[in-house]
Amino acid sequence: MSEEHEHRRLSRAEWFKRYVLGLGVGTAAALYGIVAMLMGQAFLPGLKGNGHTVKNRSGLALAAAYVLGGVYLLLRLYLEKRTGFADGPRWLYWLENLILAVFIATLVYVLLRVGAAQ
């Protein structure tokens, strides 16, 4: 890392994106997903009726989506910017794309299962 990169001040938008969205929301989503996996149910707003939780396989897949989404935010918005490379290392981009593809697949699975039940 160059000294210029280490000591450069972040704008408010960059700071918000890196620390609030990347570190804060990413960590919170990943931790919620882990807790939801342990409990066996996950929150899904917009379901009919009073219960807004999804259980069984769909709940586990939704909890995994929360974890994957949180990890993606951490990697993309927080870790990628701290590597010091101009464009980021290739392995990090490959990992981000893999996580994003699995994240989308789990959401499609949940929406097809929950949508069919509704």
N, C-alpha and C positions, 0 to 999 in steps of 0.2 A: 504494500500500500504506500502510496506517496504521501508526503507530509501535507501537500495541498489538499488531498482528499480527506485526510483525517481532521483537519482544522477548518474545513469549509462549513460555514453556517448554513443550516437548513432553513428554507422558507417555511412559512406557517403551513402551507398546503403539503409540502414534502414531509414536515414533521408530523402532521395529522395522519397522512397516509402511512408513514412508516411505523409510528409508535401507537397510534390509536387503532387504526384498522389492522395493520399487520401484526403487531405484537399484542395489542389488547383484545380485539375481536377474534383474531386467529387463535390465540391461546384459550379464550373463553369458549369458543365453539368446539375446539378439540377436547377440552376438559369436559364440557357438557356431553359430548358424544361418548366419551369413556364412561361417564356416570350413567348415561342412558343405556349403554351396552350392559353394564353391570345390573341395572334395574330391570332390563328386558322390555323397556317401552320408551318411546320417544314422542316428543310434542310435535304435532303437525297442525298448524292453524288452518281453519277453514273446513274442518270436518263437520258433517251434519250431526245434530244432537248436542248433548252436553259434554261428551267426552272428546277431547282433542288430542288423545294419545293413540299411538299405533303400537300394537303388541306383536308378538311372535316373530316370524321371519321378516315381515315388513318393518317392524319396529327396530329389529337388529340392523337391517339394511339402512334405515333412515339414520340410526345412530352412527353407523359407519360413514354415512355421507356427511354428518356433522364433523366427525373426526377428520375425514379427508379434506373437507372444505376449510377447516381451521388450519390444518397443516399446509394446505396450498397457500392460504393467506400469509402464514408465517414465512414460507419459502419465498414467495413472489414479492411481497411488499417489504419484508424486514430483512431476511437473510441475503437475498440477492443484492440489495443495495449496499450491504456491509462487506461484500467480498472484496471490493476495491478494484475489480476488473471493470473495464469500460462497458462491456456487454454482459458480463457475468460468465462464469465457467460453463462449458458445454454440458457437463454432467448434471448441473443444476437445472438447466433448461429441459434436459431429457427427463429428469425426475419430476419436474413440474408438469410436463405434458402427460406423463404416465398417471400421475395423481389426478389430474384434471379429467382424463379419459375414464378412469375408474369411478370418479365422483359422478360424472354424467351418467354412467351405466347404472350406478346404484340408485340415482334419482329416477331414472326411467323405470327401473324395476319397481320401486316403491309406488310411483304414479300409476303404473299398469296394474299392480296388485290392489292398491287402495281404490283406484278409479273403478275397477271391475266390481269391487265389493259395494261401492256406493251406488 
